[in-house]
Amino acid sequence: MRIDKFLKVSRLLKRRTLACEACDGGRVSVNGRSVKPSYNVKIGDVVEIGFNSGAVKLKIKDIKETVRKEDAENLYEIIME
């Protein structure tokens, strides 16, 4: 699954366009490397997202095309906030 879609499905970012802008702006990295929105993530990848107030580091536990709002947090495990 593409990183921009994963960020939207997991509800880490509200919209896919915001996820694309974050990737293009260099604020999203996977396994320590800055990625483009088309990067394919896998289970076990470590994703870091930079926000104005800090950064969030998480590990991908599962990948699903669609998920209910209540189950979205089961797709990842937060390592550092």
C-alpha positions as CSV (number, residue, x, y, z in Angstrom):
1,M,0.0,0.0,0.0
2,R,1.2,3.5,-0.8
3,I,2.4,5.6,2.2
4,D,-0.1,8.4,1.5
5,K,-3.0,6.0,1.5
6,F,-1.8,4.3,4.7
7,L,-1.6,7.6,6.5
8,K,-5.2,8.4,5.5
9,V,-6.6,4.9,6.2
10,S,-4.9,4.8,9.6
11,R,-6.3,8.3,10.3
12,L,-2.8,9.7,11.2
13,L,-3.6,12.5,8.7
14,K,-7.1,13.5,7.8
15,R,-6.9,13.6,4.0
16,R,-4.8,11.9,1.4
17,T,-3.8,15.3,-0.1
18,L,-2.3,16.3,3.2
19,A,-0.4,13.0,3.3
20,C,1.0,13.8,-0.2
21,E,2.0,17.3,0.8
22,A,3.7,16.0,3.9
23,C,5.7,13.4,1.8
24,D,6.6,16.0,-0.8
25,G,7.7,18.4,1.9
26,G,10.1,15.9,3.3
27,R,8.2,15.5,6.6
28,V,7.6,11.7,6.2
29,S,10.4,9.1,6.4
30,V,10.3,5.3,6.4
31,N,13.1,3.4,8.0
32,G,15.2,6.6,8.2
33,R,14.8,7.6,4.6
34,S,12.6,10.4,3.3
35,V,10.0,9.0,0.9
36,K,7.6,10.1,-1.9
37,P,3.8,9.6,-1.6
38,S,4.1,6.5,-4.0
39,Y,6.4,4.6,-1.6
40,N,5.0,1.1,-0.8
41,V,5.0,0.4,2.9
42,K,5.2,-3.1,4.4
43,I,4.4,-4.6,7.8
44,G,7.3,-3.9,10.2
45,D,8.3,-0.6,8.5
46,V,9.1,2.3,10.9
47,V,7.4,5.6,9.9
48,E,8.3,9.0,11.2
49,I,6.0,12.0,10.6
50,G,7.1,15.5,11.4
51,F,4.6,18.0,12.7
52,N,5.0,21.6,13.7
53,S,4.7,20.6,17.4
54,G,7.1,17.6,17.1
55,A,7.4,14.2,15.5
56,V,5.7,10.9,15.8
57,K,7.5,7.6,15.2
58,L,5.4,4.4,14.7
59,K,5.7,0.8,13.5
60,I,3.3,-0.6,11.0
61,K,1.5,-3.7,12.5
62,D,-1.1,-4.4,9.8
63,I,-2.2,-3.1,6.4
64,K,-5.8,-3.0,5.3
65,E,-7.5,-1.1,2.4
66,T,-10.4,0.0,4.6
67,V,-10.9,0.0,8.3
68,R,-13.5,1.3,10.8
69,K,-12.6,4.4,12.8
70,E,-12.4,2.4,16.0
71,D,-10.0,-0.2,14.5
72,A,-7.7,2.4,12.8
73,E,-5.3,2.5,15.8
74,N,-4.7,-1.3,15.5
75,L,-2.8,-0.7,12.2
76,Y,0.2,0.8,14.0
77,E,2.1,0.9,17.2
78,I,3.5,4.3,18.5
79,I,7.2,4.0,19.3
80,M,7.9,7.6,20.2
81,E,5.8,10.8,20.5
